[in-house]
Amino acid sequence: MDFCKARWKVPALCLVTVLLQASLSGCAPTPKTYIVQMAASEMPSSFDFYHEWYASTVKSVSSSQLEDEEDDASTRIIYNYETAFHGFAAQLDEEEAELMAEVDGVLAVIPETVLQLHTTRSPDFLGIGPEVSNRIWSDSLADHDVVVGVLDTGIWPESPSFSDKGLGPVPAKWKGLCQTGRGFTTANCNRKIVGARIFYNGYEASSGPINETTELKSPRDQDGHGTHTSATAAGSPVQDANLFGYAGGVARGMAPRARVAAYKVCWAGGCFSSDILAAVDRAVSDGVDVLSISLGGGASRYYLDSLSIASFGAMQMGVFVACSAGNAGPDPISLTNLSPWITTVGASTMDRDFPATVTLGNGVNITGVSLYKGLRNLSPQEQYPVVYLGGNSSMPDPRSLCLEGTLQPHDVSGKIVICDRGISPRVQKGQVVKEAGGIGMILANTAANGEELVADSHLLPAVAVGQAEGIAAKSYSKSAAKPTATLSFGGTKLGIRPSPVVAAFSSRGPNILTLEILKPDVVAPGVNILAAWSGDASPSSLSSDSRRVGFNILSGTSMSCPHVAGVAALIKASHPDWSPAQIKSALMTTAYVHDNTYRPMKDAATGKASTPFEHGAGHIHPVRALTPGLVYDIGQADYLEFLCTQHMTPMQLRTFTKNSNMTCKHTFSSASDLNYPAISVVFADQPSKALTVRRTVTNVGPPSSTYHVKVTKFKGADVVVEPNTLHFASTNQKLSYKVTVTTKAAQKAPEFGALSWSDGVHIVRSPVVLTWLPPQ
């Protein structure tokens, strides 16, 4: 399932994306691009360099009749991979790809896939204001030159969010470069933007040459998405940042003194997996510490997912990888980026909103949200005609959706028009209303969106309202003899309760590949996030919108992902020797699951308490994550033993081992034995059987400490933890415990709870999920 671009957040648009890709695939030229993974250790001694071996391998399966087959083989290879992944990407037809899979030394042949793109308040909301940030990045730290690599649409270097004022020299360890191109020179890099590269070979091999009259073949960001995510992760502080006066304040990233390396992998036609793989490979070689990847596609099996394989290689090199969970909620089992070595991030709200009001002619006030700021304001003291052109049929009416070309001036001129969400971008609906002569818009959620509200910078006075309020407005417009309404805008409001709330669009679990690995891992702010923006794009991203802004407000898991990447950079700065798994553990075990009303965090899609399938371990708490007390570490060998539980063939396993001598030791009885910071137990064929999982914690707190356990009581099972007390005598000491779960009464739905260790200062909390599968 592909993501819609985060700024749209309209689930129906995913259908458009899928249909478009389906239509393109029907006429895709052959040959196609395939990613070929090679066993580096098996290169024949007759070759001196890997690229020679790769070219010979392509030649051996080539069906080409060209005279110079050597040149043909070399030109058909579009990338060589050598750091996080060993192999190449090449143009092959289907027959050649089938032959390639049988060649000695070839581990996997993976078809090219297309992935899609999925602040002033969030640092304070997360508790990392300037005083905390300055302490983390204090000069007393010997090693705080953390580099965050962002795979996205590029970067807008002129933004003040990328000022290098106060930063020291570029880290000596950094091996990256500033790639030049139209609109981008070496002067656009500085001590903040330490690297910028572009990757487009895969895109061009599949879609033809980039149109350089409309698209810049350089790291410059014309879209805005990459600039926004980069600034969210590591933007420098900017005073008086705002969007049309909304969300005013000091804009700064999670790790304001971290360095940024921009890897442009997304173009007008999407983000191609061979380019993404090349960028991960290069970023690891360049020396990034953290990767932020707000991209995703479907939930492919681990050995068929090039991003999963590449991120495994990054993990082996000590690089923390954060990926967005996807914007396909509230549907269950809608997650992407499911590998346990990836930190998968869902989206939540903050305690800030942009209230707007619809006052109907019958005196009823309906509350919604808006970022409208223009000259065409409606008077709150006057009433204006309101119209809804939808019918009572269950089939959507193109006019009710305010699709382009569906509204006639004689129906809407001089009126406020009620438009249903779906199919087209939200702001574009307002443009359609405006062009037809309408004076305002009420944007009504449908059942797919529920009561979740996402603010937009509309082109005419417009208010977005929830499903229930939309139904009320539509009912009034149909029943009143002369229905009227007016719209008013309330600016920025802080202290919204309850918050945080899990966003309805945030993709949900369970993990379709491995139920024993809970996903998403955490949630972070992803609704109405203000951050830097491209000078080439309007805030609505509509070509007809001539407005230009320095900062924009977006929503999506694309926005929550860089929050976690930035916080990971903070943790890396404080604990430079921590592994990616230790950083992830710190984020998960210190996360919280209650909102600011002290009640369980809610799910915007249902209004009920969210579960670990929606929020994972919970909402990140950066300050606590810096001193988690205990961490669950996972090394390469443990991940490989996890993969051994996934019913892979020896050849499929080698896509990760890269070593023909590695064999499974079968130390895990099931995937739930992976030393994950969350515990998920699955009862399958024998629901009454007792299952035991094991965990090992590492003391990263005071040398001498004693932790006591507390575990939720479940209706369907008894849960016993042994031992129930852990006594540590030194820092970095490891102690193990086991959790035995015995069914009392199998439940039809999963049960959720938690297991927590506490020394009186730290609380190390792991979500616990018990699932009973029906007998096969």
N, C-alpha and C positions, 0 to 999 in steps of 0.2 A: 504494500500500500504506500503510495507516494504522498509526501507532504505537500500541502498547498503552501505558498509563500506566507511567512508569518504575518505579514502586514494585512493579509486578507482575512484570515481566520474564518472562512466560510466553508464548512464541511462539504457543501455541494460542489464547491470549486474543485475538490479532489476528483469528482466525477469527470469534470471537464478536462483535468490534467490527464486522467487515465485514458479518456476517449481520444484525446489528442495524441498521446503516445501510441495508442493502439493503431490509430490511423497512420501514424508515421512508420510504425513497425511493418505495416503491410506493404510499404513501398521502399523499405530499407534496402540500400544497395548491398550487393555481395562483392567482395568478401566483407565480413564484419570484424570488429575488433574483439580479440580474446586475450585474456590475461593468463599467461602460462607461468606456473610456478615450477622452479627447478630445484633439484637436490644439489646444492653447491658442492657438496663433498664428492659428488660422482662425476665431476668434470674430467673427461679423458686427458691423459698426460700429453696428448698430441696438441692440445690447445694451451696457449700462454695466458689468454684473457677470457673472461666469461663471455664478453660480447661476441668473440669469435665462435665460441661453442654455440651460443644462441643463434647466430646467423646460419651456422651449419645445420642446426636442428630444423630451422625453418626451411632451408633448402631441401632437406631430406624428405619433407612431406609436401613440397610445392608441386602443384599441378600446372604451374606456369610453363609455357613453352618458349619464354623469352630466351634469346641467345645467351645473354649474360646473366645466368641464374644467381651468381654471387651478388651482383649489384641488386637484383630483384629481391633477394632475401634480406639484404641490409636495409633497403628502403621500406620494406614491409614491416620492419620492427620500428615501433613508434616510441617505445620507452625501454630502457634497461633499468632494473631495480636491483639494489645491492646492499641496503642497510637494514630496514625493517622487514624486507621481503626480498627473496632472491628469485629472479626470473625476468620476464620481459612481457610487453604487450605488443601484439602483432596483428596485422590484417590477414585473416584466413577465411576460406570458405568452409562450409559445414563439413565437407569430406576431409579437408585438410585438418580441421579441428579434431575430428574423430581419430585420424591417423596420429596426430600429435599426442593424444592421450596415451598412445601405446608405445611411444618412444622411450628408450632407457633414459633415466634421469628426470623425466617429467613427473611431477607430483600431482598437478591439477591443471585443468584447462577450464577457465571460468569466463563465460560470456560477459561482454561489456554491459553494464546496467547504468541507468540514468537516475540520479538522486536529485531531490529538490530541497530548496531552502526551507527550512521549517519556519549612572542616573542621579537625579537629584535626591531622591528619597531612599532608594534601596540600601545604600551603605548605612544610613542612620537606622533604618528599619531593621537591618541585620545586626546592629550594635557595633559597627566598625566605623565610628566617626573619626575625625582627624586625630584625636588624642590616641586612640588605639592604633590607627594606621601608622602614626609617627613612631610609636613605641616599637612596632613590629619592624619597621624599616630603619631603626636607629643606627647610627654610625658604629655602634659597638658590635654590631653583627659582622662577622668576618666574611660571610659569603651570602649576600642578599641580591646578587645579580641574576634574578630569575627571568627567564625569557618565556613568554607565552606565545605559542604559534597559533594563528587563527586561520583555519581553512574556510574561505568564504568568497565574497565577490570583490575582494581587494580592499583598498583603504584610501581615504581622502586626507592626504598628509597636512593640508593647510588648517585642519580643524585644531582649535586650541587644546582639545583633549589630547593631542599628541605633541604638545610642547615638551621639550627636553630640559626646561629650566630646572636647575638644582640637581640634575642627574650627573653622575660621574661618567668617565669614559666607557665606551662600549666594552662589555666584558671580554677579557682576553681569550676565554674559552670559545667565543662565538666564531663560527666558521661560515656563516651565511653571507649573502651579498645583496646589494640593492640593484635589481634588474631594471634596466631602463626601457623605455618605449614611448610611444606618442603620449604626451602629457605627463610624463614621469621621468625625472632625471635623478642622478645620484644625490643631488641637493635635497630631494624630497625625503631622503632618509636622514636620520639624526641619531642622537643618543637615546631617543625614545623608540622610534621606528628603526630597529637595528637591521631589519632585513625585509625584502619584498621580492616575491617571485611570481611568475605566471606559469600555468600549465594548461595547454589547450590541444595538444597533439591528438588525444583521444576524441575530443569534441570535433575537431576538424576531420578526423578520419571517418567519423560517422555522419557528420552533418555538412561537410564541405567547409571551405574557407570562411573564417570570420569576416563579416562585412565591416571593414575598417573605416568606412565612411560614417557608420552609426555606432560602432563599438570600438572602444580603445583597447588595443592589444598591448596592454601594459598593466601594472599593478593598480592603476588609478581606478577607484570605485565609482562607477556611474550609477549603480543601483541603490546604494546606501546601506544595504543589509550588513556588509562586511565592516563598514565604518562603525555602525551601531554596535555590533557584537564586540569588536576590538576595544571600543571605548568602554563598554560595560565591564569587560574583564580587567582592563588595565589603564583606563583613561586618566590623564593628569587632571588635577582639580581646575575647574573653570567657574569663576564667579558669575552670578546673574544669568545662569543658563535657563532657558525656558522655551516653550513652543507657543507662540502667539500670546504670551503672558501666562499660560498654564504651566503648572509644575515648576514654578520659579525656585531657584536656590543655587547651591554650589553643586555642579555635576562632577562626579569623580567615579572612577572605576573601583572595583573591589580591591585591586592591588595597584594603587596609583604610582608606585615607583618601580613596578616591574617593566621590563622591556617588551616590545611587541614585534613579532615577525609576521608579515601578512603573506599568505599563500593563496593567490587568486585561482580558484578551481571552477568557479561558476560563471557561466556565460548566458547570453540571452536564451539559448536553447536548453539550459539545464547544467547539471554538474555530473560529469562522466566518471565512472569508477576508475578507469585507467589513469585519469588525471589526478583523482583524489589519492590513489595509491602512490603515484609518483610524488605527490606533495608530502604525504606522510613520510615516505622513504627519505626525501630530501630534508625535511624538517628535523628528523632524528639525526641525520648526518650533520646538519648545520649546528645542532646543539641546543634545541629547545628543551625546556624542562616540563612544560605543560602544553597540551594540545586542546584547543577548543574547536569542536566540530559540530556546528548546528545544521547538520544534514542528515538525510536518511532515505531509505527505500523500504523494501519489504523485509520480512523476517526470514531471511534465507538461513539454511543450516550453516553452522559455524564454518565448515570447510568449503562452503560455496560463497561465503561473504568476504569479498576482498578487503572491506574495511575492518572486519573482525580479524582477519589474518594479519593485516598491516598493524593494527593496534596491538596485537599480541607481540609482534616484533618490537613495537615502541615500548611496551611494558618491559620486555627483556632488557632494553637499554635504559630502564629507569625513568621513562617518560610517563607522566600521568595523563590519561586521555578522558576527557569529558565529552559526551555526545547528547544531543537532544533526544527526548523520548518519542517525539512526534506530536502532531496536532490532529490526530484522528479520533480523539475522545468525543463524546463519552462512551463510544462503543467499547465493550470489553475485548481483551486479547488484541489490542490495536497497537502495541508497542513495536518499536524497532530498536536497533542497537542493543541487542540482548546479551552479548558476551559478558561473562563475569569479570573480565579484566578491564572492561569499559565502565565508567561511572555514568549511568543513564539518568537523565535529569528531567523530571516533570515540572509543570508550571503551577504557580500559585499567585494569589493576589497580595497586595500590600495594604496598609492602612491609609491609603490616599485614593481619592476619587475626584471625579469632575462632574458634579451633579447638574442636571438640567431638568426642567419641568414642562410637562404638557398640561395646560389648563383647558379642559373641555368646556363647551358652552353650557353644560348642565351643572357646572361648578365643581366637577370632580378633578382633582389634581393627580397626575400620573408622574412618578419620578423616574428619570432615566439618566443618561450620561451624554456628554458631547464635548468636543474640543473646537466647536465653531467659534470663529472670531473674524467677523467681516463687517462690511458696511450695510449689508441688507438685513439689519435687525428688525424683528417684529416687535411691536409695542406690547408690553405685558398687560397694558390697560385696554387693549382692543381685542376683538375676536375676528377671526378670519375663516372663510369657508374651508371645510375639510372634506376630503373625499377618499374613499377606498374603492378601487375598481375590481376587486376580487369578488368571486361569487361564492355560493354555498357548496359547490362541488368539491369533492375530495381531491380532484386533479388541480394542480397549480395553474393559475391563470398568468400568462406572461405579463399582463398588465399589472397584476398584484405584485409581481416581482420587480416591476419597474425596469424591465430589460430594455436595452437599446432599441429604439424604433417602435416601441409598443404604446407610448403615451401620445395622445393627441391634444393639441392646445385647447380645443373646445371642451375637453373633459377636465383639464387641470389648470388652465390659466387663471392666475390670481388666487390659487387655492393651496392649502397645505395637503400634501398627498401622503397617505399611509402606504408604505412599501414593505413587503415581506422580505426577510433575509433569504438568501439562497441564490445559486447559479452564478451571479455576477458579483464583483467586488462591492462592498458596502458603500464606499464613497462614490463609486460610479453610478449607483442608483440615484443619488442626489443630483449628479450632473445631468442625468436623463430627465429628472423632474425639472431642473432649472432650464434646460434647453426647450422644454415643452411649455414653459411659461409659469410653472409652479413657483410659489414663493417660500415654501418650506417643506420639510419631510419629517414624518414620524416613522422611524425604522423599527419594525416589529420583529422580535424573535419568533421563530417557529418552534415546534417540539424538538427539533434537532439541537437548538441552542438553549432552550429552557429559560431560566431567569438570569443567566450570566450576561453581564453588560461589558462591552469593550468600546472604549471611546475612540472617535475618529475626528480628524480635522476636515470637516465637511466643507463643500463649496457653496452651500447655502444654509440658512438656519435649519438645523436638523437635530433631532433627539432620538437616541436609541433606547428602546424600552424592552422589558422582558416579555415572555410569552403571554402571561396572564394579563398584563397591562395592555399588550397589543390586542388581545381578544376583546378587552373592554372598550378600547378606542374604536375598533372596527365595528363592534356591535352598536355603539352609539352613533357612528357615522351612517349606519344602515337604518336605524330606527328613528332618529330625530328628523323632523320635517325640514329643518334648515341647520344641519350640523355645523358647528364652528369650533375653533380652538385657537390657542396662541402658544408660543414657545418662549421660554426664558432660560437664561444660562447663569449658573451659580459659581463659576470659576473653579478654584482648587480648594478641596476640603481634606484636612488631615484628621487622624484619629478615628477612622472608619472602623466600626465594630459590627460583626466579628471579622477579624482578619488574623492570620492568613486563611484563605479558603482555596481549595484545590480548583483550578480552572476547569470548566467543563470541556474545553477543547483538548486538554492535556491527555495524551494517550494512556491507556490503562493496561494492567495486567489481567490475568496471570501471564507468566512467561510461556509462550506457546512452544518453545524449543525444549525447555527444561523447567518443569514445575518446581523442582527443588531449589532453584535459584530465583529469589524474589526480585522482581523488577516492577517499576523503576526503583532506583536506589534511594533517591531523595527528591524532594521538590524544592524549588527556589523561586524568587520573584520572576514572573513572566507575563504579567498583565499591566498594560499602560506604563511601560518603562521608557524613561527619557534618556537619550544618549545622542552622541554626535551623529551627523548626517552628511551625506554627499552633497556638494554644491551643484551637481549635475542632475539631481532628482528632486521632484516636488515632494511635499510631505505625504501626498496621497498616492504617489507613483503613477498618476495618470498623466499621459503626455499632454493633455489639454490643460493641465494645471500649471500655470506660469509662476506660482509661488516658489520661493526658495528660502530655506531655513538652515540654521546652523545645527539645530537639534530637532529630533523628531521623537514621537511617542509611538511605540510599537508593542504588540503582544504576540506571544507564541513561545513554544519551548525553545525556539531559537534564541530568545532573550534570557531564559532561565539557565541555559547551558553555560554561557560565559560568566554568569554570576558564580557558578561552582568552579569553573576554571580559574577565575580570579582569586577566589578564596583558597583554592589549592595552591596557588602561587604564594599566598601569604603563609600558608602552612610550610611550604617548601623553604621559604626564606627563614622561618624560625627553626625548622628541622631539616637542614639540607641533606642529612643522611637517611631520611625516611624513604621507604619504597613507595611506589604508587598505591599498593594495597594498604599500607599503613595510613597514608593520607586519606584514602577512601574510607577506611574504618573509622578514622577520627571524625569525618563528616557524618557518617551514618550513626555511630553510637552516641553522638551528642545531639542529634536532631530531636526536635520536639513535635508533639502530636496534639497540642492544645492551642486554641486561639487566644486572643487578648481578652476574651470574656471567661477564660479558664474552663471552657468546655471543649470537648473533643473537636478537632479541626473538621470543618464541613466540606462536603463535595458540592460545588456549585451546580452540578448537573441534577442532583436529587434534593438538595437542601438537608440531607441527612449526614450523619457522621461519615467521614471518609475512612477507607480501610487501607492496609498496606498495598493492595492492588492499585490504589490511586496515588497514595503518597509515599510508598516505599517505607523507608525507616522513619520518614518524617520531614519536617522543614529544617533546613540547615541553620545552625547556630554557630557562626564563625568564631566567636570569642571562646566558646567552650571547646570547639574543635582544636584550638591551638594547644590546649592542655587536657587531653581526653582521659588521662589516667592509665587506661589499658588500650591496646590495639590488637586487632586480629591481622596478622601478617600472612601473605600468601606469596610463595615463590613460583618460579617457572615449573619446577618439578610437580608442585601441587596442582597447578592448572593442567598439566599434562595428565596427571592421574584422574582429574575431573573429566577430561576429554575421553579417557579410556572407559568411562562409564556411559558414553554417549553412542554406543553401538556403531562405531566407525570401523571401516576396514583399515588394515595396516597402511595402505596408500593414502587414505583420507587423513589418518593421524599424522602422516609425514608432512602434510601441509603446515603443521605447527612445529613438529620436532626438527624438521630439516636435517635430520640425522638418521640414516638408515639403521644405526645400531640401537636406537632407543626402543625399548619394549615396555609394555605395561607391567607394572609390579602388582597391580590389583590390590593396592592398600586401601582403596575406598570400596565399601560395600554398596554405596549408591552415591549419586551426585550430592546428596545432602551432607556428605562428610567433608566437602570442601570447606576450608576454614573461613567461611563467609561471615560477615558481621550480621547477617540475618539468618534465621533458621526456618526452613520450610520442610515439613515432613509430609510425605505422601503415602497413604495406605492404598495399595492397589488390590492385588488378588486376595490377600488375607487381611480383611479389615480388623480382625481381633488380635492380630499379631503385635507383639511389642517391638518397637523400632528404637534403635539407639544411634544417636549422632554424637560426634566428638568435636570439640573445639579447643584451641590453644590460644591463650592471651599472653601478650608481652607487656611487662610493666614499663611504662614510659613516664611514670610519676615519681613520687618520693621513693627512695630505695627501700625503706621499711614501711610496709603498708599491708593492711588486711582488708579483704573484700568479702562481703556477705551477699548471697544471692537472693533474689525475689523473683517468683515466676507466677504468671497469671494462672488462675484456676479455669479449666475448660469444662464444658458440659460433656463433651464426647470422649475425653481421655484424661488419664492421670499423667502428670508430667513430673518426673523426679530428676533432680540435678545432683550429681555426685562428683567431687565433694561439694558441700554447700558453702564452704569457706575456703578462700585462697590466701595464703600467707606468703608475701614477697619479702625477700631479704636484700635485694639489690635491683638497681636499674637495669633494664633490658632482660631481666630474668623471665623465663617462659614457664607457665604452668598450664596444665590441661584439665579439662573436666568433660564429663559425658552427660548427655540428656537422654533419658529413657522415656518414651511415650507409649503408653498402653491404652488401647481403646476400651472405653466403657460402653459407649453406644455410638455406633457410626452415625455421623451427621450427613444430611443431604447437601448442606452448603459448607464451605470452608469456615473454620473458626480462626479468630485472630486474637493475639495476645502479645505478651512481651516477657523477656527474660532480662533482668537487670542485675549488675554487680555494682555495689557501692562501698566505698571506704569512709563514708560520712562527708566527703568533699566532692568526689567525682561520682557521677552516675553513668555507667556504661550500659546502654540499653540496646537490646537486639529485638526486633520484631519477631514474633513466632506465628507461623501459619500452619494449621493442620488441615489436610485435604483428604477426604475419603473418595476414591474413585469407584464407580459402580463395577461389579464383577464383569469380566469380559465374557 
